[in-house]
């Protein structure tokens, strides 16, 4: 047992010795008149290297914050190093759903993420500034945000994903901060439909985006995810879809992000070859 403990200690020392760097930055949003905190993970050799890097934007869930992902998946520091990419985790507010609210002009997280944040990251970090090296995904609310933003900004993102995402907002028509974001009654319903990923995919053409979507088999959101999968099949839009045993929790997300990182790494590598 003592030998096992010593071995484990050396393993973790070696693991974090090659881990990526973690910065906490504040990006000012002119659209919302406030600073937004973000976490940026760069490879361990980033400061010494002259190379440029692809970027993955990684969005947190409802009631989370910019630091949540590193708590859920501490391996992200190693993955940034291993895969030689930059990971950016912006704060999306308590329940913004990463949209520009049609009912509350103070909520402009689509504008922030798709314009202000990307411009800041590309001007402040050594990025490969094109859609072939820029992807976005997230968990739960962030899963919705990843697909939503990529579909609406295909000029910026070449690949997108969702982990346990609420991909159909009408699945919870009376909850999740929706009254504040979308308005009351009929207006609320119309805005929910207009801003739901499951409806936005009708605007996609095959291969507009590289897509990866997954959800736990026992997750309470698995039904809307299956519905999205079926719709994409009917539209003949190529995508990766997976269900794995699990529920709507950190253990599932911690496991899932590793699969999605492999998906995005392959996408980035293909972009470099072109």
FENSUL-V576530 format. One record per residue. NEAR is the number of other C-alpha atoms within 8 Angstrom. D_CENTER is the distance of its C-alpha to the mean C-alpha in Angstrom with 1 decimal. Layout:
near:NEAR d_center:D_CENTER
near:NEAR d_center:D_CENTER
This chain:
near:4 d_center:40.2
near:5 d_center:40.8
near:6 d_center:40.1
near:7 d_center:36.8
near:8 d_center:35.8
near:8 d_center:36.7
near:8 d_center:34.9
near:8 d_center:31.7
near:8 d_center:32.0
near:8 d_center:32.5
near:8 d_center:29.5
near:8 d_center:27.1
near:8 d_center:28.9
near:8 d_center:28.3
near:9 d_center:24.7
near:8 d_center:23.9
near:6 d_center:26.4
near:9 d_center:24.1
near:13 d_center:20.8
near:14 d_center:18.8
near:9 d_center:19.3
near:9 d_center:17.4
near:7 d_center:17.9
near:8 d_center:17.4
near:8 d_center:17.9
near:8 d_center:18.6
near:11 d_center:17.8
near:9 d_center:20.2
near:11 d_center:19.3
near:6 d_center:22.4
near:8 d_center:21.1
near:8 d_center:20.9
near:7 d_center:23.5
near:7 d_center:21.9
near:8 d_center:20.1
near:10 d_center:16.4
near:11 d_center:15.7
near:14 d_center:13.0
near:13 d_center:12.9
near:12 d_center:13.2
near:14 d_center:14.0
near:15 d_center:16.5
near:15 d_center:18.8
near:10 d_center:22.0
near:8 d_center:24.2
near:7 d_center:22.1
near:5 d_center:24.9
near:5 d_center:27.6
near:6 d_center:26.1
near:4 d_center:26.8
near:5 d_center:24.1
near:7 d_center:21.0
near:11 d_center:17.5
near:13 d_center:14.5
near:13 d_center:11.2
near:12 d_center:7.6
near:12 d_center:5.4
near:14 d_center:3.4
near:19 d_center:3.8
near:18 d_center:7.0
near:12 d_center:9.3
near:11 d_center:12.6
near:7 d_center:15.1
near:9 d_center:12.9
near:12 d_center:12.6
near:14 d_center:11.3
near:10 d_center:13.1
near:9 d_center:12.0
near:12 d_center:9.8
near:9 d_center:12.9
near:7 d_center:15.1
near:10 d_center:13.4
near:10 d_center:13.2
near:8 d_center:15.8
near:7 d_center:15.9
near:9 d_center:13.1
near:14 d_center:16.0
near:12 d_center:17.9
near:11 d_center:15.2
near:16 d_center:14.8
near:15 d_center:18.5
near:7 d_center:19.2
near:7 d_center:16.9
near:11 d_center:17.7
near:12 d_center:14.5
near:14 d_center:13.0
near:12 d_center:9.8
near:12 d_center:9.0
near:14 d_center:7.9
near:15 d_center:9.4
near:12 d_center:11.3
near:13 d_center:10.7
near:8 d_center:14.1
near:8 d_center:15.6
near:10 d_center:14.8
near:12 d_center:13.9
near:11 d_center:11.6
near:12 d_center:10.4
near:11 d_center:13.6
near:10 d_center:17.0
near:12 d_center:19.2
near:9 d_center:22.3
near:8 d_center:24.2
near:9 d_center:23.3
near:8 d_center:23.5
near:7 d_center:22.2
near:11 d_center:18.6
near:13 d_center:17.1
near:12 d_center:13.4
near:10 d_center:12.9
near:11 d_center:15.6
near:11 d_center:14.3
near:11 d_center:10.9
near:11 d_center:12.2
near:8 d_center:15.6
near:12 d_center:16.5
near:10 d_center:13.6
near:9 d_center:13.5
near:8 d_center:17.3
near:9 d_center:17.6
near:9 d_center:15.5
near:11 d_center:17.5
near:7 d_center:20.7
near:6 d_center:20.3
near:6 d_center:18.9
near:9 d_center:20.1
near:11 d_center:17.5
near:11 d_center:18.3
near:8 d_center:17.9
near:8 d_center:17.4
near:12 d_center:15.1
near:11 d_center:16.2
near:16 d_center:14.6
near:17 d_center:11.3
near:13 d_center:8.1
near:15 d_center:4.6
near:17 d_center:2.4
near:18 d_center:2.8
near:15 d_center:6.6
near:14 d_center:9.4
near:15 d_center:9.3
near:19 d_center:5.5
near:19 d_center:6.1
near:16 d_center:8.5
near:14 d_center:6.9
near:16 d_center:4.7
near:14 d_center:8.2
near:12 d_center:10.2
near:11 d_center:9.5
near:15 d_center:9.9
near:11 d_center:13.0
near:6 d_center:14.4
near:9 d_center:14.0
near:11 d_center:14.9
near:6 d_center:16.9
near:10 d_center:14.1
near:16 d_center:11.5
near:15 d_center:13.1
near:15 d_center:10.5
near:15 d_center:7.6
near:14 d_center:6.7
near:17 d_center:6.9
near:16 d_center:8.3
near:16 d_center:11.1
near:15 d_center:10.0
near:13 d_center:12.7
near:12 d_center:13.0
near:10 d_center:16.5
near:12 d_center:17.1
near:9 d_center:20.8
near:7 d_center:20.5
near:7 d_center:20.9
near:9 d_center:22.9
near:6 d_center:24.5
near:7 d_center:21.8
near:7 d_center:18.6
near:8 d_center:19.8
near:11 d_center:20.4
near:10 d_center:24.0
near:8 d_center:23.1
near:12 d_center:20.3
near:15 d_center:22.1
near:12 d_center:25.8
near:8 d_center:28.5
near:6 d_center:30.0
near:6 d_center:30.0
near:9 d_center:27.9
near:12 d_center:25.2
near:12 d_center:25.4
near:8 d_center:25.3
near:11 d_center:22.3
near:12 d_center:20.4
near:10 d_center:21.3
near:8 d_center:20.6
near:10 d_center:17.0
near:13 d_center:16.1
near:12 d_center:13.9
near:11 d_center:16.8
near:10 d_center:19.1
near:12 d_center:17.2
near:9 d_center:17.1
near:7 d_center:20.9
near:5 d_center:20.5
near:9 d_center:19.0
near:6 d_center:21.4
near:8 d_center:21.1
near:7 d_center:19.3
near:8 d_center:17.8
near:12 d_center:14.4
near:11 d_center:13.7
near:10 d_center:11.9
near:12 d_center:11.1
near:12 d_center:11.2
near:13 d_center:12.6
near:15 d_center:14.1
near:14 d_center:16.9
near:10 d_center:20.3
near:9 d_center:21.5
near:11 d_center:18.4
near:7 d_center:19.7
near:11 d_center:16.9
near:12 d_center:18.0
near:7 d_center:20.4
near:11 d_center:18.1
near:15 d_center:15.9
near:8 d_center:19.3
near:9 d_center:20.3
near:10 d_center:17.4
near:9 d_center:18.2
near:8 d_center:21.9
near:9 d_center:21.4
near:12 d_center:19.6
near:9 d_center:22.5
near:7 d_center:25.0
near:7 d_center:23.6
near:7 d_center:23.8
near:11 d_center:20.3
near:10 d_center:19.4
near:9 d_center:16.3
near:7 d_center:15.7
near:8 d_center:15.9
near:7 d_center:16.6
near:8 d_center:17.9
near:8 d_center:18.8
near:7 d_center:21.1
near:12 d_center:19.3
near:10 d_center:18.6
near:12 d_center:15.9
near:7 d_center:15.9
near:7 d_center:14.8
near:8 d_center:16.9
near:11 d_center:15.1
near:14 d_center:11.6
near:10 d_center:13.3
near:8 d_center:14.8
near:10 d_center:12.1
near:10 d_center:9.8
near:8 d_center:13.0
near:8 d_center:13.4
near:10 d_center:10.1
near:8 d_center:10.9
near:8 d_center:14.3
near:9 d_center:13.2
near:10 d_center:11.4
near:9 d_center:14.4
near:8 d_center:16.7
near:12 d_center:15.3
near:12 d_center:15.7
near:8 d_center:19.1
near:8 d_center:20.2
near:9 d_center:19.4
near:8 d_center:21.6
near:5 d_center:24.4
near:4 d_center:24.7
